[in-house]
Amino acid sequence: CTRHSRIFAFPPGQPMLRFLDTRGIGEVGYDAADDISFGESQAHVLLVTMRAMDVDQQVIIDVVSAARRSHPEWPLIVAQTSLHEGYTRQQSHLLPYPFDMSAPDATDALPLASDLLRCLREQRSQLAQLPGTGPVWFVPIDFTKPSDKMPPAAYGLDALGDALVRV
Protein backbone atom coordinates (compact mmCIF):
# COMPACT_ATOMS: atom_id res chain seq x y z
CA CYS A 1 0.00 0.00 0.00
CA THR A 2 3.03 2.28 -0.20
CA ARG A 3 2.28 5.23 -2.48
CA HIS A 4 5.56 7.14 -2.11
CA SER A 5 8.99 5.95 -1.10
CA ARG A 6 9.95 6.82 2.46
CA ILE A 7 12.83 6.23 4.80
CA PHE A 8 11.97 4.92 8.25
CA ALA A 9 14.49 5.24 11.08
CA PHE A 10 14.37 2.66 13.86
CA PRO A 11 14.33 3.35 16.69
CA PRO A 12 13.21 6.88 15.86
CA GLY A 13 15.28 8.75 18.49
CA GLN A 14 18.67 7.15 17.85
CA PRO A 15 18.32 4.94 14.79
CA MET A 16 20.39 1.82 14.38
CA LEU A 17 18.58 0.93 11.16
CA ARG A 18 17.04 2.83 8.30
CA PHE A 19 14.54 1.23 5.97
CA LEU A 20 13.70 2.46 2.50
CA ASP A 21 10.09 1.50 1.86
CA THR A 22 9.25 1.69 -1.84
CA ARG A 23 6.16 1.07 -3.88
CA GLY A 24 5.85 -2.46 -5.18
CA ILE A 25 8.67 -3.36 -7.54
CA GLY A 26 7.06 -4.05 -10.90
CA GLU A 27 3.95 -2.07 -10.01
CA VAL A 28 2.32 -0.53 -13.08
CA GLY A 29 3.41 3.09 -13.55
CA TYR A 30 6.31 2.87 -11.09
CA ASP A 31 9.93 3.10 -12.20
CA ALA A 32 11.98 1.92 -9.24
CA ALA A 33 15.37 2.93 -10.72
CA ASP A 34 15.79 6.16 -8.70
CA ASP A 35 14.69 4.54 -5.44
CA ILE A 36 16.96 1.57 -5.99
CA SER A 37 19.90 3.80 -6.86
CA PHE A 38 19.33 5.90 -3.73
CA GLY A 39 18.98 2.84 -1.52
CA GLU A 40 21.98 1.15 -3.04
CA SER A 41 24.18 4.12 -2.18
CA GLN A 42 23.40 3.72 1.52
CA ALA A 43 22.57 0.05 2.06
CA HIS A 44 24.43 -2.84 3.63
CA VAL A 45 21.69 -5.46 3.50
CA LEU A 46 18.69 -6.28 1.34
CA LEU A 47 15.37 -6.90 3.07
CA VAL A 48 12.86 -8.10 0.50
CA THR A 49 9.22 -8.95 1.10
CA MET A 50 7.48 -11.57 -0.97
CA ARG A 51 3.87 -12.60 -0.51
CA ALA A 52 4.17 -16.28 0.41
CA MET A 53 1.47 -17.51 -1.96
CA ASP A 54 2.85 -15.58 -4.96
CA VAL A 55 5.40 -17.61 -6.90
CA ASP A 56 5.57 -15.12 -9.79
CA GLN A 57 8.37 -13.02 -8.29
CA GLN A 58 10.60 -12.60 -11.34
CA VAL A 59 10.57 -8.78 -11.23
CA ILE A 60 11.81 -8.81 -7.64
CA ILE A 61 14.33 -11.54 -8.38
CA ASP A 62 15.72 -9.46 -11.25
CA VAL A 63 16.19 -6.41 -9.00
CA VAL A 64 17.78 -8.46 -6.22
CA SER A 65 20.06 -10.22 -8.73
CA ALA A 66 21.28 -6.88 -10.07
CA ALA A 67 21.95 -5.60 -6.55
CA ARG A 68 23.84 -8.78 -5.63
CA ARG A 69 25.94 -8.58 -8.79
CA SER A 70 26.99 -5.06 -7.73
CA HIS A 71 27.32 -5.97 -4.05
CA PRO A 72 27.89 -9.73 -3.80
CA GLU A 73 28.71 -9.55 -0.09
CA TRP A 74 25.35 -8.05 0.94
CA PRO A 75 23.21 -10.34 3.07
CA LEU A 76 19.66 -10.92 1.89
CA ILE A 77 16.70 -11.36 4.20
CA VAL A 78 13.53 -12.55 2.48
CA ALA A 79 10.38 -11.95 4.50
CA GLN A 80 7.79 -14.37 3.13
CA THR A 81 4.56 -12.60 4.09
CA SER A 82 0.82 -13.23 4.49
CA LEU A 83 1.17 -16.87 5.46
CA HIS A 84 -2.48 -17.11 6.51
CA GLU A 85 -3.54 -16.79 2.87
CA GLY A 86 -2.26 -20.33 2.39
CA TYR A 87 -3.75 -21.85 5.55
CA THR A 88 -6.67 -24.23 5.53
CA ARG A 89 -9.79 -23.02 7.37
CA GLN A 90 -8.97 -24.77 10.61
CA GLN A 91 -5.27 -23.90 10.58
CA SER A 92 -3.58 -21.19 12.62
CA HIS A 93 -0.01 -20.05 13.13
CA LEU A 94 2.38 -22.77 14.24
CA LEU A 95 3.64 -22.09 17.75
CA PRO A 96 6.33 -21.92 18.80
CA TYR A 97 7.71 -20.32 15.62
CA PRO A 98 9.16 -23.33 13.74
CA PHE A 99 10.95 -21.88 10.73
CA ASP A 100 14.71 -22.18 10.24
CA MET A 101 15.92 -19.05 8.46
CA SER A 102 19.00 -20.52 6.83
CA ALA A 103 17.89 -23.94 5.61
CA PRO A 104 16.39 -23.98 2.11
CA ASP A 105 14.33 -27.09 2.87
CA ALA A 106 13.34 -26.04 6.40
CA THR A 107 9.63 -26.08 5.62
CA ASP A 108 9.44 -29.67 4.36
CA ALA A 109 8.42 -31.36 7.61
CA LEU A 110 6.05 -28.66 8.87
CA PRO A 111 2.31 -29.33 9.20
CA LEU A 112 1.21 -26.65 6.75
CA ALA A 113 -1.17 -26.75 3.79
CA SER A 114 0.51 -28.31 0.77
CA ASP A 115 -0.03 -25.23 -1.43
CA LEU A 116 1.66 -22.99 1.14
CA LEU A 117 4.58 -25.39 1.52
CA ARG A 118 4.98 -25.60 -2.25
CA CYS A 119 4.99 -21.80 -2.59
CA LEU A 120 7.50 -21.27 0.24
CA ARG A 121 9.80 -23.89 -1.31
CA GLU A 122 9.44 -22.42 -4.80
CA GLN A 123 10.44 -18.94 -3.64
CA ARG A 124 13.42 -20.38 -1.79
CA SER A 125 14.42 -22.37 -4.84
CA GLN A 126 14.21 -19.33 -7.14
CA LEU A 127 16.35 -17.24 -4.80
CA ALA A 128 18.93 -19.99 -4.32
CA GLN A 129 20.16 -19.17 -7.81
CA LEU A 130 21.10 -15.58 -6.95
CA PRO A 131 24.62 -14.34 -7.52
CA GLY A 132 26.72 -13.28 -4.57
CA THR A 133 28.39 -14.66 -1.49
CA GLY A 134 26.34 -12.95 1.22
CA PRO A 135 24.06 -15.18 3.27
CA VAL A 136 20.39 -15.57 2.35
CA TRP A 137 17.86 -15.95 5.15
CA PHE A 138 14.17 -16.70 4.81
CA VAL A 139 11.81 -15.42 7.48
CA PRO A 140 8.15 -16.40 7.07
CA ILE A 141 6.00 -13.75 8.75
CA ASP A 142 2.36 -12.82 9.03
CA PHE A 143 1.38 -9.40 10.34
CA THR A 144 -2.37 -9.28 10.77
CA LYS A 145 -4.88 -7.07 12.55
CA PRO A 146 -6.22 -8.26 15.91
CA SER A 147 -9.69 -8.25 14.34
CA ASP A 148 -8.47 -10.99 11.94
CA LYS A 149 -8.37 -13.35 14.95
CA MET A 150 -5.07 -14.86 13.82
CA PRO A 151 -2.89 -14.59 16.95
CA PRO A 152 -0.20 -13.57 17.34
CA ALA A 153 -0.82 -10.51 15.16
CA ALA A 154 2.92 -10.01 14.56
CA TYR A 155 3.81 -13.63 13.78
CA GLY A 156 7.53 -13.99 13.07
CA LEU A 157 8.46 -10.48 14.23
CA ASP A 158 11.08 -11.81 16.66
CA ALA A 159 12.59 -13.98 13.93
CA LEU A 160 12.77 -10.98 11.60
CA GLY A 161 14.48 -8.97 14.34
CA ASP A 162 16.92 -11.82 14.93
CA ALA A 163 17.79 -11.93 11.23
CA LEU A 164 18.43 -8.18 11.17
CA VAL A 165 20.62 -8.42 14.25
CA ARG A 166 22.63 -11.22 12.64
CA VAL A 167 23.46 -9.08 9.65
C-alpha positions in Angstrom: 0.0 0.0 0.0 3.0 2.3 -0.2 2.3 5.2 -2.5 5.6 7.1 -2.1 9.0 6.0 -1.1 9.9 6.8 2.5 12.8 6.2 4.8 12.0 4.9 8.3 14.5 5.2 11.1 14.4 2.7 13.9 14.3 3.3 16.7 13.2 6.9 15.9 15.3 8.7 18.5 18.7 7.1 17.9 18.3 4.9 14.8 20.4 1.8 14.4 18.6 0.9 11.2 17.0 2.8 8.3 14.5 1.2 6.0 13.7 2.5 2.5 10.1 1.5 1.9 9.2 1.7 -1.8 6.2 1.1 -3.9 5.8 -2.5 -5.2 8.7 -3.4 -7.5 7.1 -4.1 -10.9 3.9 -2.1 -10.0 2.3 -0.5 -13.1 3.4 3.1 -13.6 6.3 2.9 -11.1 9.9 3.1 -12.2 12.0 1.9 -9.2 15.4 2.9 -10.7 15.8 6.2 -8.7 14.7 4.5 -5.4 17.0 1.6 -6.0 19.9 3.8 -6.9 19.3 5.9 -3.7 19.0 2.8 -1.5 22.0 1.1 -3.0 24.2 4.1 -2.2 23.4 3.7 1.5 22.6 0.0 2.1 24.4 -2.8 3.6 21.7 -5.5 3.5 18.7 -6.3 1.3 15.4 -6.9 3.1 12.9 -8.1 0.5 9.2 -9.0 1.1 7.5 -11.6 -1.0 3.9 -12.6 -0.5 4.2 -16.3 0.4 1.5 -17.5 -2.0 2.9 -15.6 -5.0 5.4 -17.6 -6.9 5.6 -15.1 -9.8 8.4 -13.0 -8.3 10.6 -12.6 -11.3 10.6 -8.8 -11.2 11.8 -8.8 -7.6 14.3 -11.5 -8.4 15.7 -9.5 -11.3 16.2 -6.4 -9.0 17.8 -8.5 -6.2 20.1 -10.2 -8.7 21.3 -6.9 -10.1 22.0 -5.6 -6.5 23.8 -8.8 -5.6 25.9 -8.6 -8.8 27.0 -5.1 -7.7 27.3 -6.0 -4.0 27.9 -9.7 -3.8 28.7 -9.6 -0.1 25.4 -8.1 0.9 23.2 -10.3 3.1 19.7 -10.9 1.9 16.7 -11.4 4.2 13.5 -12.5 2.5 10.4 -11.9 4.5 7.8 -14.4 3.1 4.6 -12.6 4.1 0.8 -13.2 4.5 1.2 -16.9 5.5 -2.5 -17.1 6.5 -3.5 -16.8 2.9 -2.3 -20.3 2.4 -3.8 -21.8 5.6 -6.7 -24.2 5.5 -9.8 -23.0 7.4 -9.0 -24.8 10.6 -5.3 -23.9 10.6 -3.6 -21.2 12.6 0.0 -20.1 13.1 2.4 -22.8 14.2 3.6 -22.1 17.8 6.3 -21.9 18.8 7.7 -20.3 15.6 9.2 -23.3 13.7 10.9 -21.9 10.7 14.7 -22.2 10.2 15.9 -19.0 8.5 19.0 -20.5 6.8 17.9 -23.9 5.6 16.4 -24.0 2.1 14.3 -27.1 2.9 13.3 -26.0 6.4 9.6 -26.1 5.6 9.4 -29.7 4.4 8.4 -31.4 7.6 6.0 -28.7 8.9 2.3 -29.3 9.2 1.2 -26.7 6.7 -1.2 -26.7 3.8 0.5 -28.3 0.8 0.0 -25.2 -1.4 1.7 -23.0 1.1 4.6 -25.4 1.5 5.0 -25.6 -2.3 5.0 -21.8 -2.6 7.5 -21.3 0.2 9.8 -23.9 -1.3 9.4 -22.4 -4.8 10.4 -18.9 -3.6 13.4 -20.4 -1.8 14.4 -22.4 -4.8 14.2 -19.3 -7.1 16.4 -17.2 -4.8 18.9 -20.0 -4.3 20.2 -19.2 -7.8 21.1 -15.6 -7.0 24.6 -14.3 -7.5 26.7 -13.3 -4.6 28.4 -14.7 -1.5 26.3 -12.9 1.2 24.1 -15.2 3.3 20.4 -15.6 2.3 17.9 -15.9 5.2 14.2 -16.7 4.8 11.8 -15.4 7.5 8.2 -16.4 7.1 6.0 -13.7 8.7 2.4 -12.8 9.0 1.4 -9.4 10.3 -2.4 -9.3 10.8 -4.9 -7.1 12.6 -6.2 -8.3 15.9 -9.7 -8.3 14.3 -8.5 -11.0 11.9 -8.4 -13.4 14.9 -5.1 -14.9 13.8 -2.9 -14.6 17.0 -0.2 -13.6 17.3 -0.8 -10.5 15.2 2.9 -10.0 14.6 3.8 -13.6 13.8 7.5 -14.0 13.1 8.5 -10.5 14.2 11.1 -11.8 16.7 12.6 -14.0 13.9 12.8 -11.0 11.6 14.5 -9.0 14.3 16.9 -11.8 14.9 17.8 -11.9 11.2 18.4 -8.2 11.2 20.6 -8.4 14.3 22.6 -11.2 12.6 23.5 -9.1 9.6 
